[in-house]
Amino acid sequence: MVNRVRALQAQFEDLRIDAFLVTNTVNKKYLTGFDGDGVVLITGARTFVITDSRYETELAQKPHDFDVIITRQYFHAAAQQVTREAVAVMGFEDTLPYHDYDLIDEIMAADIVPMTQLIEQMREVKSPEELADIKKACQLTVTGFNQLLPIIKPGVTERELANRLDAIMKSLGAQKPSFDTIVASGTRAALPHGAATSRTIQNGEMITIDFGYEFNGYTSDMTRTVALGNPGDKLKHVYQIVREAQRAIIQAVKPGVSGKRLDEIGREIITDAGYGKYFNHGTGHGIGLDIHEGPALSTRSEDQMTVNNVVTVEPGIYLPGLGGIRIEDDVLVTNTGQQILTDEPTDLMIL
């Protein structure tokens, strides 16, 4: 944590700020390890975690490298420290709600300057410790998926599958789901974000399962589409197109390639096969402490892949009235190319 704060402080001169106010919950955790209500103020020499009495005992019992201020007036306490530290210019996250911005604009003695994605960009490159937790989350995800497969039978509902997967993952040591598990069957599989419902799964249908679980706060994100019985030749054909696109994208992942180019590679394959208009979302995104981080893989992304980024690769084709296919893996950018962390075969499974 200390190194992360120092890396932020090292940017102050170039950013022309003397301090930075952190209000995003995930960013506070990334910089200090503190995961609660409040704000974090980082000056050129000190770090202040400003929170309330609910966390006082917990913080007193844990070793840390920051000063703790206990109060319910988070922003006023930060303003007091800004004055005491003679801060002339303070940066803040531009995601701050307007009500809070209006308050700090009134009470801060320093000039305040909004910053975009400052900590988020730091978070994109993972440390060895972060990679160990992400890899563990991915391993648990693959194990949980394989334990779910025997449960997928005619008559079970989408929601039952989602709940059983939740129980399996927690029994394996995962902390919690990173988002509501998607289980979409039959024609509902044409909904890219079709949350699980009480719909009963039938023989001859495709079932898309998209889920992610946290380990030590770091997440996985994996999607598999399986068939229960024979889904018909058209969906089998579409499955192979998506699989070909996904494999081509993954093989192209390496340092320096842009998210836009990776998106183009898969989109060209799907478009050439005649299904371009049915691929209606981005190709992927970074994962880490949050389920959606940078870098982005999309038609507009100029983000470049960097060693120790972890990104999802998730092309899909969605055919209204028939069904949909998505295949998603988590991929580590390495010095020489890439490593698939959700290392589970993507051949079509017919259960």
TINU-488573 format. One record per atom (N, C-alpha, C, O): residue in three letters; x, y, z. Coordinates in steps of 0.2 Angstrom, whole numbers, plus 5000, padded with zeros to 4 digits. Example, Ala and Ser with C-alpha at 12.3 -4.5 7.8 and 13.67 -1.06 7.14 Angstrom:
// residues 2
ALA506649725039ALA506249785039ALA506649845039ALA507149835042SER506449895035SER506849955036SER506450005039SER506750065040
//
This chain:
// residues 351
MET500449945000MET500050005000MET500450065000MET500350114997VAL501050065004VAL501450125004VAL501750144997VAL501750204995ASN501950094994ASN502250104987ASN501750134982ASN501850174978ARG501050114983ARG500550144979ARG500450214980ARG500350254976VAL500450234987VAL500350304989VAL500950344986VAL500950404984ARG501550314987ARG502150354984ARG502150364977ARG502350414974ALA501950314973ALA501850314966ALA501350374964ALA501450404959LEU500850384968LEU500350434967LEU500750504969LEU500650554965GLN501050504974GLN501350564976GLN501850594971GLN502050654970ALA502250544968ALA502750554963ALA502450594957ALA502850624953GLN501750584956GLN501450624950GLN501250694952GLN501050724948PHE501250714958PHE501050774960PHE501350834957PHE500950874954GLU501950834956GLU502350894953GLU502050894945GLU501950954943ASP502050844942ASP501850844935ASP501050864934ASP500850904929LEU500650844939LEU499950864939LEU499850934942LEU499350954941ARG500350964945ARG500351034948ARG499851034953ARG499451074954ILE499850984958ILE499450984964ILE499850964970ILE500450944969ASP499650984975ASP500050974982ASP499650914986ASP499950894991ALA499050894984ALA498750844988ALA498150814983ALA498050844978PHE497950754986PHE497350724982PHE496850694986PHE497050664991LEU496250714985LEU495650684989LEU495350624986LEU495150634980VAL495350574989VAL495050504986VAL494450494990VAL494350484996THR493850484985THR493250474988THR492950404985THR492450374988ASN493250384980ASN492950314977ASN493150264982ASN493750254984THR492650214983THR492750164988THR493350114986THR493750094990VAL493350094980VAL493850044977VAL494550084977VAL495050044979ASN494550144975ASN495250174975ASN495450184982ASN496050184983LYS495050204987LYS495250204994LYS495550144996LYS496150145000LYS495250084995LYS495550024997LYS496150004993LYS496649974996TYR496250024987TYR496850014983TYR497450044986TYR497950014987LEU497350104988LEU497850144991LEU498050134998LEU498650135000THR497550115002THR497650115009THR497450045013THR497750025018GLY497050005009GLY496849945012GLY496149955016GLY495849915018PHE496050025017PHE495450035021PHE494750025016PHE494750055011ASP494249995019ASP493649975015ASP493049995019ASP492649955021GLY492950065020GLY492450085024GLY492250155021GLY492550185017ASP491750185025ASP491450255023ASP492050305025ASP492450295030GLY492050355022GLY492550415023GLY492850435017GLY492650415011VAL493450475018VAL493850495013VAL494550485014VAL494750475020VAL494950485009VAL495650485010VAL496050545007VAL495850565002LEU496450575011LEU496750635009LEU497550625009LEU497850605014ILE497850635003ILE498550615002ILE498850685001ILE498750714996THR499350705005THR499750765004THR500450745001THR500550685000GLY500850785001GLY501550764998GLY501950725003GLY502350685001ALA501750725009ALA502150685014ALA501750645019ALA501950595022ARG501050655019ARG500650615023ARG500050585020ARG499750615015THR499750535023THR499050505021THR498650505027THR498750485032PHE498050535026PHE497550535031PHE496950495029PHE496650505024VAL496750445033VAL496050415032VAL495550445037VAL495650445043ILE495050475034ILE494550515038ILE493950475038ILE493650465033THR493750445044THR493150405044THR492850415051THR492950465054ASP492350375053ASP491950385059ASP492050325064ASP492450285063SER491750335070SER491850295075SER491750215074SER491950175078ARG491350205069ARG491150135067ARG491750095066ARG491750035067TYR492250125063TYR492850095061TYR493450105066TYR494050075064GLU493350145071GLU493950155075GLU494250095078GLU494950095078THR493950055081THR494249995084THR494549955079THR495149925081GLU494249945074GLU494549895068GLU495249925066GLU495749895065LEU495249995065LEU495850025063LEU496450025068LEU496950015067ALA496150035074ALA496650025080ALA497049965081ALA497549955083GLN496649905079GLN496949845079GLN497349815073GLN497749765074LYS497349855068LYS497749835062LYS498349885061LYS498249945062PRO498949855059PRO499449895057PRO499349935051PRO499049915046HIS499550005051HIS499450035045HIS499950095044HIS500250115049ASP499950125039ASP500450175037ASP500150245036ASP500350285032PHE499550255039PHE499250325038PHE498950345045PHE498950315050ASP498850415045ASP498550445051ASP497750435050ASP497450435045VAL497450425056VAL496750415056VAL496450475060VAL496650495065ILE495850495057ILE495450555060ILE494750525060ILE494450505055ILE494550525066ILE493850505068ILE493350565068ILE493450605073THR492850565064THR492350615064THR491850595059THR491950555055ARG491250625060ARG490750615055ARG490750675049ARG490450665044GLN491150725050GLN491250775045GLN491850765041GLN492350795042TYR491750715037TYR492350695033TYR492650755029TYR493250765029PHE492250795025PHE492550845021PHE492850905025PHE493350935023HIS492550915030HIS492750975035HIS493450955038HIS493850995038ALA493450895040ALA494150865043ALA494650875037ALA495250895039ALA494550855031ALA494950855026ALA495150925024ALA495750945023ALA494750975025ALA494851045024ALA495351075029ALA495751115028GLN495251045035GLN495651075041GLN496351045039GLN496851085040GLN496450985037GLN497150965036GLN497450995030GLN498051015030VAL497051015025VAL497251055019VAL497551115021VAL498151145019THR497251155026THR497451215029THR498151205033THR498551245032ARG498151155037ARG498751145041ARG499351125037ARG499851145039GLU499251085032GLU499751065028GLU499951115022GLU500451105018ALA499651175022ALA499751225018ALA499751205010ALA500151225006VAL499251165009VAL499051145002VAL498751204998VAL498351235000ALA499151214992ALA498851264988ALA498351244983ALA497951274981VAL498551184980VAL498051154975VAL497951084977VAL498451044978MET497351064977MET497150994979MET496750964973MET496250994970GLY496950904971GLY496550864966GLY496050824969GLY496050814975PHE495550814965PHE494950774968PHE494750724962PHE494850744956GLU494350674963GLU494150634958GLU493450664955GLU493050684958ASP493450664948ASP492950694945ASP492250654945ASP491750684942THR492250604948THR491650564949THR491250584956THR490750554957LEU491550634959LEU491250664965LEU490550684964LEU490450724959PRO490050664968PRO489350694967PRO489350774967PRO489750804971TYR488950804964TYR488950874964TYR488850904971TYR489150954972HIS488450874975HIS488250904981HIS488950904985HIS489050954989ASP489350854985ASP489950854988ASP490450894985ASP490850934989TYR490450904979TYR490950954975TYR490751024978TYR491151064979ASP490151034978ASP489851104980ASP490151124987ASP490351174989LEU490151064991LEU490351074998LEU491151094998LEU491351145002ILE491551054995ILE492251064996ILE492451124992ILE492951154994ASP492151144987ASP492251204984ASP492151264988ASP492551314988GLU491751254993GLU491551314998GLU492051315004GLU492251365006ILE492251255006ILE492651255012ILE493351245012ILE493751255016MET493651225006MET494351215005MET494651275004MET494451325000ALA495251285008ALA495651345007ALA496051345001ALA496251394998ALA496151284998ALA496551264992ALA496151274986ALA495551264986ASP496451284980ASP496151274974ASP495951204973ASP496451164975ILE495451184970ILE495251114969ILE495251104961ILE494951144957VAL495551044959VAL495551024952VAL495350954951VAL495550914954PRO494850944946PRO494650874945PRO495150834941PRO495450864937MET495150774943MET495650724940MET495250664937MET494750644940THR495350644931THR495050594928THR495450524928THR495950524925GLN495150474931GLN495450404930GLN496150404933GLN496550364930LEU496350444938LEU497050444940LEU497250384943LEU497750354942ILE496850364949ILE496950304952ILE496850244948ILE497150194948GLU496250244944GLU496050194940GLU496550174935GLU496650114934GLN496950214932GLN497550204928GLN498050164931GLN498350124929MET498250184938MET498750154942MET498450074943MET498950034943ARG497850064944ARG497550004945ARG497649954940ARG497549894941GLU497649974933GLU497649934928GLU498249884927GLU498149824925VAL498849904930VAL499449864930VAL499449824937VAL499549864942LYS499449764937LYS499349724943LYS500049704946LYS500549694942SER500149704952SER500749684956SER500749604956SER500149574955PRO501249574958PRO501249504959PRO500749484964PRO500449424963GLU500649514969GLU500149494974GLU499449504971GLU499049454973GLU499349554968GLU498649554965GLU498549504960GLU498049474959LEU499049484956LEU498949434951LEU498849364954LEU498449324951ALA499149354960ALA499049294963ALA498349284965ALA498049234965ASP498049344968ASP497349334970ASP496849334964ASP496349294964ILE497049364958ILE496549354952ILE496649284950ILE496149254948LYS497249254949LYS497349194947LYS496949144951LYS496649094949LYS496949154958LYS496549104962LYS495849114961LYS495449064961ALA495549174960ALA494849184959ALA494649154952ALA494149124952CYS495149154947CYS494949124941CYS494949044942CYS494549014939GLN495449014945GLN495448944947GLN494848924950GLN494548874948LEU494648964955LEU493948944958LEU493348944954LEU492948904954THR493448994949THR492849004944THR492848944940THR492248914938VAL493348914937VAL493348854933VAL493148794937VAL492748754934THR493348784943THR493148734947THR492348734948THR492048684948GLY492148794950GLY491448804951GLY491048784945GLY490448754946PHE491248804939PHE490848794933PHE490848724932PHE490248694930ASN491348684933ASN491348614931ASN490948574936ASN490648524935GLN490848604943GLN490448574948GLN489648584946GLN489248544948LEU489548634943LEU488848654941LEU488548614935LEU487948604935LEU489048594931LEU488848564924LEU488348504926LEU487848494922PRO488448454930PRO487948404931PRO487348424934PRO486848384933ILE487248484936ILE486548504939ILE486148534933ILE485548534934ILE486448544927ILE486048574922ILE485648524918ILE485948484914LYS485048514920LYS484548464917LYS483948494915LYS483748544918PRO483548464911PRO482848484910PRO482448494916PRO482448454920GLY482048554917GLY481648564923GLY481948604928GLY481548634932VAL482648614928VAL482948664933VAL482848734930VAL482748744924THR482748774935THR482648844933THR483248884932THR483748864935GLU483248944929GLU483848984928GLU484049004935GLU484649004937ARG483549024939ARG483749054946ARG484048994950ARG484549014954GLU483848934950GLU484048884953GLU484848874952GLU485248864956LEU484948874945LEU485648864943LEU486148924946LEU486648914948ALA485848984946ALA486249044948ALA486349034956ALA486949044958ASN485849014960ASN485949004967ASN486348944968ASN486748944973ARG486348894965ARG486748834966ARG487548854964ARG487948834968LEU487648894959LEU488248914958LEU488548954963LEU489148954965ASP488149004966ASP488349044972ASP488549004978ASP489049014981ALA488148944979ALA488348904985ALA488948864983ALA489448854988ILE489048844977ILE489648804976ILE490248854976ILE490748834979MET490248914974MET490848954974MET491048974981MET491648974982LYS490548984985LYS490649004992LYS490948944996LYS491348955000SER490748884994SER491048824997SER491748814995SER492148784999LEU491948844989LEU492648834987LEU493048884990LEU493648884989GLY492748934993GLY493248984996GLY493149054993GLY493549104995ALA492749064988ALA492549134986ALA492249174991ALA491849144995GLN492349244990GLN492049284995GLN491249304993GLN490849294997LYS491249324987LYS490549344985LYS490549354978LYS491049364975PRO489949354975PRO489849364967PRO490049444966PRO489949484970SER490349454960SER490549524958SER489949554955SER489949614955PHE489449524953PHE488849544950PHE488349494950PHE488449434951ASP487749514949ASP487149464948ASP487349414943ASP487349434937THR487349344945THR487549294940THR487049294934THR486449294935ILE487249294928ILE486849294922ILE486749214920ILE487249184919VAL486149194920VAL485949124917VAL485349144912VAL484849154915ALA485449134906ALA484949154901ALA484949094896ALA485449074893SER484349064896SER484249004892SER483749014886SER483349054886GLY483748964881GLY483348974876GLY483349034872GLY483849064871THR482749064870THR482749134867THR483049184871THR483249234869ARG482949174878ARG483249224883ARG484049234882ARG484249284884ALA484349184879ALA485049194878ALA485249244873ALA485849264873ALA484749274870ALA484849324865ALA484949394869ALA485049444866LEU484849394876LEU484849454880LEU485549454883LEU485749414887PRO486049494881PRO486749494883PRO486749494891PRO487249464894HIS486349534894HIS486349534901HIS485749514904HIS485449544909GLY485549454902GLY484849424905GLY484949394911GLY485249334912ALA484749434917ALA484749404923ALA484349344924ALA483849334921ALA484549294929ALA484249234930ALA483549244932ALA483349294936THR483049204929THR482349204931THR482149144933THR482449094934SER481449134934SER481149074936SER480949034930SER480648974930ARG481249044924ARG481149004918ARG481448934918ARG481948934921THR481048884916THR481248814917THR481648804910THR481448814905ILE482248774911ILE482648754905ILE482448694902ILE482248644905GLN482448694895GLN482148644891GLN482748604887GLN483248634886ASN482548544885ASN483048514881ASN483048544874ASN482548574872GLY483648544871GLY483748574865GLY483948644865GLY483948684860GLU484048674871GLU484248744872GLU484948764873GLU485248724876MET485148824871MET485748844873MET485648884880MET485148914881ILE486148884884ILE486148914891ILE486848954891ILE487348924891THR486749024892THR487349064893THR487349074901THR486949094904ILE487949064904ILE488149074911ILE488749124911ILE489249104909ASP488549174914ASP489149234915ASP489149244922ASP488649264925PHE489749234925PHE489849244932PHE490549264934PHE491049254930GLY490549304940GLY491249314942GLY491249314950GLY490749334953TYR491749294953TYR491749294960TYR492449324963TYR492949314960GLU492449344969GLU493049374972GLU493449334976GLU493149294980PHE494049344976PHE494549304981PHE494949364984PHE495349394980ASN494949374990ASN495349424993ASN495249494990ASN495649534989GLY494649504988GLY494449564985GLY494549574977GLY494249624974TYR494849524974TYR495049524967TYR494549474963TYR494449424966THR494349494957THR493749464954THR494049424948THR494549434945SER493549374946SER493649344940SER492949364936SER492549394939ASP492949344930ASP492349354925ASP492449304920ASP492849314915MET491949254919MET491949204914MET491249194912MET490749194916THR491249174905THR490549154902THR490649094898THR491149084894ARG490249044899ARG490148994895ARG489448984892ARG489048994896THR489448964886THR488748944883THR488748874882THR489148844878VAL488248834885VAL488248764884VAL487548744881VAL487148784881ALA487548684878ALA486948654875ALA486648604880ALA487048554882LEU485948604881LEU485648544884LEU485348504879LEU484748524876GLY485648454877GLY485348414871GLY485548454864GLY485948494865ASN485248434859ASN485448464852ASN485148524851ASN484548524851PRO485548584850PRO485248644850PRO485048664842PRO484748714841GLY485248624838GLY485048634831GLY485748664827GLY486148684830ASP485748654820ASP486348664817ASP486548734816ASP487148754817LYS486048784816LYS486148854816LYS486548874822LYS487048914821LEU486248864828LEU486648884834LEU487348854835LEU487748884837LYS487348794833LYS488048754833LYS488548794828LYS489048804830HIS488248814822HIS488648854818HIS488848924821HIS489448944820VAL488448954824VAL488549024827VAL489049014832VAL489449054833TYR488948964836TYR489448944842TYR490148944839TYR490648974842GLN490248914834GLN490948904831GLN491248974828GLN491848984829ILE490749014826ILE490949084824ILE491249124830ILE491749154830VAL490849114835VAL491049154841VAL491749124844VAL492149164846ARG491749064844ARG492349034847ARG492949044842ARG493549064845GLU492849044836GLU493449064831GLU493649144833GLU494249154833ALA493149184833ALA493349254835ALA493649264841ALA494149304842GLN493449224847GLN493749234853GLN494449214853GLN494949244856ARG494549154850ARG495249124849ARG495749174846ARG496349184848ALA495449204840ALA495849254836ALA496049314841ALA496649334840ILE495549344844ILE495749394849ILE496249384854ILE496749414855ILE496149324857ILE496649304863ILE497349294860ILE497849324863GLN497349264854GLN498049254851GLN498349324849GLN499049324849ALA497949374848ALA498249444846ALA498449484853ALA498749534852VAL498249464858VAL498349504865VAL499149504866VAL499449444866LYS499449564866LYS500149564868LYS500249644870LYS499849684869PRO500849654873PRO500949724875PRO500949774869PRO501249754863GLY500649824869GLY500649874864GLY500049874859GLY499949924856VAL499749824859VAL499149814854VAL498549854858VAL498449854864SER498149894854SER497649934856SER497049894857SER496849844854GLY496649914862GLY495949884863GLY495549894857GLY495149844856LYS495549944853LYS495249954847LYS495349894842LYS494949864839ARG496049884841ARG496249834837ARG496049764839ARG495849724834LEU496049744845LEU495849684847LEU495049674846LEU494849624844ASP494649724847ASP493949724845ASP493849714838ASP493449674836GLU494249744834GLU494149744826GLU494349664824GLU493949644820ILE494749634827ILE494949564825ILE494349524826ILE494149484821GLY494049524831GLY493449484832GLY492849504829GLY492449464826ARG492749564828ARG492149594825ARG492249584817ARG491649564814GLU492849584815GLU492849564807GLU492649494806GLU492349484801ILE492849444810ILE492649374809ILE491949374809ILE491649334805ILE491649404814ILE490949394815ILE490549424810ILE490049404807THR490749484808THR490449524802THR490549484795THR490049484792ASP491149454794ASP491249424788ASP490749364788ASP490549334782ALA490549334793ALA490149274794ALA489449294793ALA488949254793GLY489249364793GLY488549384792GLY488249404798GLY487649414798TYR488549404804TYR488249414810TYR488449484814TYR488349484820GLY488749524810GLY489049584813GLY488549624817GLY488749654823LYS487949634815LYS487449674818LYS487149644825LYS486849674829TYR487349574825TYR487149544831TYR487649534837TYR487549504842PHE488249574836PHE488749574841PHE488649654843PHE488949694840ASN488349664849ASN488149724850ASN488449754857ASN488049794860HIS489049734859HIS489349754864HIS490149754863HIS490349734858GLY490449784868GLY491249784867GLY491449714868GLY491149674870THR492149714866THR492449644866THR492749624873THR492849564875GLY492849674878GLY493149654884GLY493349714888GLY493249774886HIS493549704894HIS493749754899HIS494249724904HIS494349664905GLY494549774907GLY495049754913GLY494649724919GLY494049744920ILE494949684923ILE494649664929ILE495149674935ILE495749674933GLY494949674941GLY495449684947GLY495049684953GLY494649644955LEU495149744957LEU494749754962LEU493949764960LEU493549764965ASP493849784954ASP493249804952ASP493049754946ASP493549734942ILE492449744944ILE492249694939ILE492349734932ILE492449704927HIS492349804932HIS492449834926HIS493049884927HIS492949934930GLU493649874924GLU494149924925GLU494449934918GLU494249904913GLY494949974917GLY495349974911GLY495849924911GLY496049894916PRO496149914905PRO495949944898PRO495349914895PRO495149854897ALA495049954891ALA494449934887ALA494649904880ALA495049924877LEU494249854878LEU494249824872LEU493649844868LEU493149804869SER493649894864SER493049914861SER493149954855SER493749964853THR492649974851THR492750004844THR493050074845THR493350094841ARG492950104851ARG493250174852ARG493850174857ARG494150224858SER494150114859SER494650114864SER495350124861SER495550094856GLU495650174863GLU496350184861GLU496850164867GLU497450174866ASP496550124872ASP496950094877ASP497450044874ASP497250004870GLN498050044876GLN498549994874GLN498649944879GLN498749964885MET498749884877MET498849834882MET499549834885MET500049854881THR499649824891THR500249834895THR500349774899THR499949744901VAL501049754900VAL501149694904VAL500849694911VAL500849754914ASN500549644913ASN500149634919ASN499549674919ASN499249684925ASN499249694913ASN498549704913ASN498149634913ASN498449584911VAL497549634916VAL497149574915VAL496449594912VAL496149644915VAL496349564906VAL495749584903VAL495249524901VAL495549474901THR494649544900THR494149494898THR494149494890THR494249544887VAL494049434887VAL493949434880VAL493249394879VAL493249334880GLU492749434877GLU492049404877GLU491649424871GLU491149464872PRO491749404865PRO491349414859PRO490749374860PRO490649324863GLY490149394856GLY489549364857GLY489149374851GLY489249424847ILE488649334849ILE488149344844ILE487449324847ILE487349274850TYR487049374846TYR486349364849TYR485849374844TYR485749424841LEU485449324843LEU484949314838LEU484249314841LEU484049264844PRO483849374841PRO483149374844PRO482749324841PRO482749304835GLY482349294846GLY481949234844GLY482249174844GLY481849124843LEU482849164844LEU483249104843LEU483649084849LEU483649034852GLY484149134851GLY484549124856GLY485249164855GLY485249204851GLY485749154859GLY486349184859GLY486949144862GLY486849094865ILE487549174860ILE488149134861ILE488649194864ILE488749244861ARG488949174870ARG489549214872ARG490049174875ARG489849124879ILE490649184874ILE491149144877ILE491649194880ILE491849244876GLU491849194886GLU492249244889GLU492849214894GLU492649164897ASP493449234893ASP493949214897ASP494349274900ASP494249324897ASP494749264905ASP495149314908ASP495849304906ASP496149244906VAL496149354903VAL496849344900VAL497349394903VAL497149454903LEU497849374905LEU498449414907LEU498949434902LEU499149384898VAL499049494901VAL499549514896VAL500249504899VAL500449534904THR500649464895THR501349454898THR501849484893THR501649514888ASN502449474895ASN503049504891ASN503049474884ASN503149514879THR502849414883THR502849384876THR502149374873THR502149354867GLY501649394876GLY500949384873GLY500449384878GLY500249434881GLN500249324880GLN499649324884GLN499649254888GLN499949204886GLN499249254893GLN499049184897GLN498349184899GLN498149234902ILE498049134897ILE497349124899ILE497249104906ILE497549054908LEU496949144910LEU496849124917LEU496249084919LEU496249044923THR495749084915THR495149044915THR495248984910THR494948984905ASP495748944912ASP495948894907ASP495548834907ASP495648784910GLU494948844904GLU494448794903GLU494248784896GLU494148834892PRO494248724893PRO494048724886PRO493448754883PRO492948764887THR493448784877THR492948814875THR492548774869THR492148804866ASP492648714868ASP492348674864ASP491548674866ASP491448674872LEU491148674861LEU490448664863LEU490248604867LEU490348544865MET489948614873MET489748564877MET489048544876MET488648594877ILE488848484874ILE488148464873ILE488048414879ILE488248364879LEU487648444884LEU487548404890LEU486948354889LEU486748314894
//
